[in-house]
Amino acid sequence: MPTTPLRAAVCAALAASVLGASAAEAAPPKLTPLTASVLAPPEAVVGTDDRRHVVYEVVLSNTDQTRLDVQSLAVRTAGGRTLRSYDGARVAEVMTPSVSLAPGQSGTLWIDLALRRGAPVPHALVHRLKVLLTAPNGETLTARYLVARTRISHRRALSIAAPLHGGPYLNFNGCCGLSPHRTAIAPVDGVPHLSERYASDFIRIDKDGNAAAGDLTKNESFFTYGEPVYAVADARVVAIRNDLPENAPLVELPGSAFTLQTIVGNRVVLALPGGRYATYSHLKPGSVRVRPGQRVRRGQVLGRVGNTGQAGAPHLHFQLSDGTDPLASNGVPYVFDRFSLRGTATNVDEFLMGVPADVQTSPGPAKRRHELPLHANVVRFPD
């Protein structure tokens, strides 16, 4: 008798169900109605919340003729220890576009393992999915699969100087929750990349939480506009752009209005140690002071903050990635040598609509060393 897709899924599910957790990790390969892969091996970074963040993505594709609904996810070590579980509504919080995948449809699980700072980081992970399969005739089956094995890189996050001086600056689009940076997978030449995984958007605010004063249709009214940006380490310049025109504030065009070469605006890309590259984006036209091939020293001025590329107001977009192209590369973590944590904004969405940032004092010491400022953090860098 021919094997139907659901019958094949039944066989795979029965095989998985009779195995214990640790045995399943070592079980021989099984046919599954989906593919699952990790976009890039994750690396750990210490954030200002005193947690060690392991940030990565699991891309799922339904290769069967049945509908597939993800009901739960368990992130495990290779030995079978569960580190994090997502059930019911919690799965929907970390999966886009939906927990339900039609035949041929794909979705992404956005994972942030926020481990205790002193907790050991495992060497490898595997993911246990519980899914509901629904055949075209309405027949259903609940199945469990072990998928998306990945190693974890134990390379230490690079500790660098700050790209800006003074402050305070609000990081309004930072690691590690879902955000435009965190979910910005860019398919370049058929290969998916996520260069903005750990990227930060820094905008200067005053003591009242305002980002500007006066006429908000002028870039000059924003406190960040024209601020110098600095080399975060001794480095080599690998790419620049210096000729793109400035945008009018408060008008951010969609990504479709730009090309791969213009979307990040005027920029400087530096080659850092260990095959890592720092990108400074949205710089002021004509402000870039360096040229490709030039060696720069830590603290050297590279250019000035502007409002170019896909940006709605003057700010600095800063990221580290594993390649020279700001989009066709994968984001890697970094920490700043030292800075002061002034607090955390509780109303970032409203702030981006023009309301002053409501900054609440964060727990823990103000002075920070070798940490990554997280989303909504307000920081002051050394002068």
C-alpha positions as CSV (number, residue, x, y, z in Angstrom):
1,M,0.0,0.0,0.0
2,P,1.4,3.5,-0.8
3,T,2.7,5.5,2.1
4,T,0.8,8.8,2.6
5,P,2.6,11.8,3.9
6,L,0.7,11.6,7.2
7,R,1.4,7.8,7.5
8,A,5.1,8.6,7.1
9,A,4.7,11.2,9.8
10,V,3.0,8.6,12.0
11,C,5.9,6.3,11.7
12,A,8.4,9.0,12.6
13,A,6.3,10.1,15.5
14,L,5.9,6.6,16.9
15,A,9.7,6.1,16.6
16,A,10.3,9.3,18.6
17,S,7.7,8.6,21.2
18,V,9.1,5.3,22.3
19,L,12.5,6.8,23.0
20,G,13.6,8.5,26.2
21,A,14.9,12.1,26.0
22,S,18.6,11.3,26.2
23,A,18.2,8.2,23.9
24,A,16.4,10.3,21.3
25,E,19.3,12.7,21.1
26,A,21.5,9.8,20.0
27,A,18.8,8.1,17.8
28,P,19.4,7.4,14.2
29,P,18.1,9.9,11.6
30,K,14.3,10.0,11.0
31,L,12.2,11.3,8.1
32,T,10.3,14.5,9.2
33,P,7.6,16.6,7.5
34,L,9.7,19.7,7.9
35,T,13.2,21.0,7.6
36,A,14.8,23.0,10.5
37,S,18.1,24.8,10.5
38,V,19.9,27.3,12.6
39,L,20.9,30.4,10.6
40,A,24.3,30.8,12.2
41,P,26.0,29.1,15.2
42,P,25.2,31.2,18.2
43,E,27.7,33.0,20.4
44,A,27.1,34.2,24.0
45,V,27.4,37.8,25.2
46,V,26.9,39.4,28.6
47,G,24.2,42.1,28.7
48,T,23.4,44.8,31.2
49,D,20.7,42.6,32.8
50,D,23.5,40.4,34.2
51,R,22.5,37.6,31.9
52,R,24.5,35.7,29.3
53,H,22.5,35.9,26.1
54,V,22.7,33.2,23.5
55,V,20.8,34.7,20.5
56,Y,20.0,32.7,17.3
57,E,17.3,31.7,14.9
58,V,15.7,28.4,13.9
59,V,14.2,28.5,10.4
60,L,11.4,26.0,9.8
61,S,10.0,24.9,6.4
62,N,6.9,22.6,6.0
63,T,7.9,20.2,3.2
64,D,4.8,18.0,3.6
65,Q,1.3,18.2,2.2
66,T,-0.2,18.5,5.7
67,R,-0.7,21.7,7.7
68,L,1.8,21.9,10.5
69,D,1.1,23.7,13.8
70,V,4.0,24.2,16.3
71,Q,2.5,23.5,19.8
72,S,5.7,23.5,21.9
73,L,9.4,23.9,21.7
74,A,12.1,22.8,24.1
75,V,15.7,23.9,23.8
76,R,18.0,21.2,25.1
77,T,21.7,20.5,25.5
78,A,23.1,17.7,23.4
79,G,22.8,15.5,26.5
80,G,19.1,16.1,26.8
81,R,18.9,18.7,29.6
82,T,16.1,21.2,28.9
83,L,17.3,24.9,29.1
84,R,14.1,26.6,28.0
85,S,10.6,25.6,27.2
86,Y,7.9,27.4,25.1
87,D,4.3,26.1,25.2
88,G,1.1,27.5,23.8
89,A,1.0,31.3,23.6
90,R,4.7,31.5,24.4
91,V,5.5,29.8,21.1
92,A,3.5,32.4,19.3
93,E,5.6,35.1,21.0
94,V,8.9,33.8,19.5
95,M,7.7,32.5,16.1
96,T,6.8,34.5,13.0
97,P,4.8,34.8,10.8
98,S,2.7,32.3,12.6
99,V,2.9,29.0,14.5
100,S,0.8,27.5,11.7
101,L,2.6,26.5,8.5
102,A,0.8,25.6,5.3
103,P,2.4,23.2,2.9
104,G,5.5,24.9,1.5
105,Q,5.4,27.7,4.0
106,S,8.3,28.7,6.3
107,G,8.6,30.3,9.7
108,T,11.3,31.4,12.1
109,L,11.8,30.8,15.8
110,W,13.7,33.7,17.4
111,I,15.5,32.4,20.4
112,D,17.3,34.2,23.2
113,L,18.6,32.0,25.9
114,A,19.2,34.4,28.7
115,L,21.4,32.3,31.1
116,R,22.6,33.4,34.4
117,R,25.9,35.3,34.1
118,G,27.9,32.6,35.8
119,A,26.0,29.6,34.3
120,P,28.0,27.4,31.9
121,V,27.3,27.8,28.2
122,P,26.6,24.5,26.6
123,H,28.7,23.4,23.6
124,A,25.7,22.3,21.5
125,L,22.0,22.5,21.3
126,V,19.1,20.5,19.9
127,H,15.4,21.5,19.6
128,R,12.4,19.3,20.5
129,L,9.3,20.3,18.6
130,K,5.8,19.1,19.3
131,V,3.7,19.7,16.2
132,L,0.1,19.0,15.2
133,L,-0.1,17.6,11.6
134,T,-3.4,18.0,9.8
135,A,-4.0,16.2,6.5
136,P,-6.2,17.6,3.7
137,N,-8.9,15.1,4.7
138,G,-8.9,16.5,8.3
139,E,-7.0,13.6,9.8
140,T,-4.7,14.8,12.6
141,L,-1.6,13.6,14.4
142,T,0.5,15.0,17.2
143,A,4.2,14.3,16.7
144,R,7.5,15.2,18.3
145,Y,10.8,15.7,16.5
146,L,14.4,16.5,17.5
147,V,15.7,19.0,15.0
148,A,18.1,21.9,14.3
149,R,21.2,20.7,16.1
150,T,23.8,23.4,16.4
151,R,27.1,24.0,18.1
152,I,27.6,27.1,20.2
153,S,30.7,29.1,19.5
154,H,32.7,29.8,22.7
155,R,34.7,32.6,21.1
156,R,34.7,35.5,23.5
157,A,32.7,38.6,22.5
158,L,35.2,41.3,21.4
159,S,35.6,44.1,23.9
160,I,35.8,47.5,22.2
161,A,35.7,51.2,22.9
162,A,32.5,53.1,22.4
163,P,31.7,54.5,18.9
164,L,30.4,57.7,20.5
165,H,31.6,59.9,23.4
166,G,29.5,61.4,26.2
167,G,25.8,61.2,26.2
168,P,23.4,60.1,27.4
169,Y,22.3,57.9,24.5
170,L,19.2,55.8,24.2
171,N,19.6,52.5,22.5
172,F,16.2,52.3,20.9
173,N,16.6,49.2,18.7
174,G,19.0,46.9,20.5
175,C,19.4,43.3,21.5
176,C,17.8,40.9,22.3
177,G,14.0,40.8,21.9
178,L,12.1,40.9,18.6
179,S,12.8,44.2,16.9
180,P,13.4,45.5,13.3
181,H,17.1,44.7,13.9
182,R,16.6,41.3,15.4
183,T,14.3,40.1,12.6
184,A,16.1,41.7,9.6
185,I,17.0,38.5,7.7
186,A,18.3,39.6,4.3
187,P,18.4,37.0,1.5
188,V,21.4,38.0,-0.6
189,D,22.2,35.9,-3.7
190,G,19.9,33.2,-2.3
191,V,21.7,33.0,1.1
192,P,20.0,34.3,4.3
193,H,22.0,36.7,6.5
194,L,21.2,38.5,9.7
195,S,23.9,41.1,10.1
196,E,21.9,43.2,12.6
197,R,21.5,40.5,15.2
198,Y,23.4,42.5,17.9
199,A,23.1,46.0,16.3
200,S,22.4,49.1,18.3
201,D,20.7,52.4,17.3
202,F,22.0,55.2,19.5
203,I,20.3,58.6,19.7
204,R,21.2,61.3,22.2
205,I,18.6,62.6,24.6
206,D,18.6,65.4,27.2
207,K,17.7,65.2,30.9
208,D,14.0,65.3,30.1
209,G,14.2,62.5,27.6
210,N,13.9,64.6,24.5
211,A,15.9,63.7,21.4
212,A,15.6,67.2,19.8
213,A,14.6,70.8,20.4
214,G,13.1,73.4,18.1
215,D,12.0,72.7,14.5
216,L,11.8,68.9,14.1
217,T,11.8,69.1,10.3
218,K,15.5,70.0,10.5
219,N,18.2,67.5,11.2
220,E,20.2,70.2,13.1
221,S,17.5,70.2,15.8
222,F,18.4,66.6,16.9
223,F,21.1,66.4,19.6
224,T,22.8,63.5,17.9
225,Y,23.2,65.3,14.5
226,G,26.9,66.0,13.7
227,E,28.2,64.1,16.7
228,P,31.7,62.6,15.8
229,V,31.9,58.8,15.6
230,Y,35.2,57.1,16.7
231,A,37.2,54.0,15.9
232,V,36.3,51.4,18.5
233,A,39.8,49.7,18.1
234,D,43.0,49.9,16.1
235,A,41.7,48.8,12.7
236,R,41.8,49.0,8.9
237,V,39.2,50.8,6.9
238,V,37.7,48.4,4.3
239,A,34.8,50.4,2.9
240,I,33.2,53.8,3.0
241,R,30.3,55.7,1.5
242,N,30.2,59.5,1.7
243,D,27.9,60.9,-1.0
244,L,24.3,59.9,-0.2
245,P,22.0,62.9,0.5
246,E,20.4,63.5,3.8
247,N,16.8,62.6,4.6
248,A,14.2,65.0,6.0
249,P,13.6,64.0,9.7
250,L,10.5,62.0,10.7
251,V,10.1,60.6,7.2
252,E,11.5,57.0,7.0
253,L,11.1,55.4,3.6
254,P,10.5,51.6,3.3
255,G,13.3,49.3,2.6
256,S,12.0,48.8,-1.0
257,A,13.0,52.4,-1.7
258,F,16.7,51.5,-1.4
259,T,19.3,49.2,-2.9
260,L,21.8,47.0,-1.2
261,Q,24.3,49.8,-1.6
262,T,22.2,52.6,-0.3
263,I,20.0,51.2,2.5
264,V,22.6,51.8,5.3
265,G,23.4,55.3,4.0
266,N,26.8,56.8,4.3
267,R,29.1,54.5,6.2
268,V,32.5,53.3,7.4
269,V,33.4,49.7,7.7
270,L,36.4,48.7,9.8
271,A,38.3,45.3,9.9
272,L,38.8,44.3,13.5
273,P,40.7,41.4,15.1
274,G,39.4,37.9,14.6
275,G,37.6,38.3,11.3
276,R,35.1,40.8,12.7
277,Y,33.9,44.0,11.0
278,A,32.4,47.1,12.6
279,T,29.9,49.1,10.6
280,Y,28.9,52.7,11.3
281,S,25.8,53.7,9.3
282,H,23.6,56.7,8.4
283,L,26.6,59.1,8.5
284,K,26.4,62.8,7.4
285,P,27.3,63.3,3.8
286,G,30.8,64.6,3.3
287,S,31.8,64.0,6.9
288,V,33.7,60.7,6.4
289,R,37.4,61.4,7.1
290,V,39.0,58.1,6.2
291,R,39.6,56.1,3.0
292,P,39.7,52.3,2.3
293,G,43.0,50.7,3.2
294,Q,43.8,53.3,5.8
295,R,44.9,52.2,9.2
296,V,43.1,54.0,12.1
297,R,43.8,54.2,15.8
298,R,41.3,53.5,18.6
299,G,39.5,56.8,19.3
300,Q,40.2,58.4,15.9
301,V,37.4,60.4,14.4
302,L,35.9,58.6,11.4
303,G,33.0,60.8,10.5
304,R,29.8,62.4,11.9
305,V,26.3,61.2,12.7
306,G,23.7,62.0,10.0
307,N,20.4,60.9,8.6
308,T,21.1,59.0,5.4
309,G,19.9,55.7,4.1
310,Q,16.8,54.0,5.7
311,A,16.6,56.3,8.7
312,G,13.9,58.6,10.0
313,A,16.1,60.9,12.2
314,P,19.8,61.4,12.9
315,H,21.2,58.5,14.9
316,L,24.1,56.1,14.8
317,H,23.5,52.5,13.7
318,F,26.4,50.4,14.9
319,Q,27.0,46.7,14.5
320,L,29.7,44.0,14.3
321,S,29.4,41.2,11.8
322,D,31.6,38.5,10.2
323,G,31.9,40.1,6.8
324,T,32.7,43.3,5.0
325,D,29.2,43.8,3.6
326,P,26.8,45.5,6.1
327,L,23.9,43.2,5.0
328,A,25.5,40.1,3.4
329,S,27.1,39.0,6.7
330,N,26.0,37.6,10.0
331,G,26.0,39.7,13.2
332,V,28.3,38.8,16.0
333,P,28.3,40.1,19.6
334,Y,30.5,42.7,21.2
335,V,30.8,44.4,24.5
336,F,32.0,47.9,25.4
337,D,35.1,48.3,27.6
338,R,33.3,50.7,29.9
339,F,30.2,52.9,30.1
340,S,27.6,54.1,32.6
341,L,24.1,52.7,32.6
342,R,21.8,55.6,33.4
343,G,18.5,53.6,33.2
344,T,16.0,52.0,30.8
345,A,13.3,53.7,28.8
346,T,9.9,52.2,29.5
347,N,8.2,53.8,26.4
348,V,10.4,53.3,23.4
349,D,7.5,53.0,21.0
350,E,6.0,56.3,22.2
351,F,9.4,57.9,22.2
352,L,9.8,57.1,18.5
353,M,6.5,58.9,17.9
354,G,7.9,62.1,19.6
355,V,7.1,61.6,23.3
356,P,10.0,62.2,25.7
357,A,11.7,59.0,26.9
358,D,10.5,57.9,30.4
359,V,13.8,56.7,31.8
360,Q,13.7,54.5,35.0
361,T,16.8,53.8,37.0
362,S,18.1,50.3,36.3
363,P,19.0,47.9,39.1
364,G,22.7,47.2,39.7
365,P,25.8,49.4,39.6
366,A,25.9,52.4,37.2
367,K,29.4,51.8,36.0
368,R,29.6,48.9,33.6
369,R,32.6,47.0,32.1
370,H,32.6,44.5,29.2
371,E,28.9,44.4,28.7
372,L,26.5,44.9,25.8
373,P,23.9,47.7,26.3
374,L,20.5,46.1,25.6
375,H,17.3,47.5,24.0
376,A,15.9,50.6,25.7
377,N,19.1,51.1,27.8
378,V,20.2,54.7,28.4
379,V,24.0,54.9,28.6
380,R,26.7,57.4,28.9
381,F,30.1,56.7,27.3
382,P,33.5,58.1,28.4
383,D,34.3,61.6,27.1
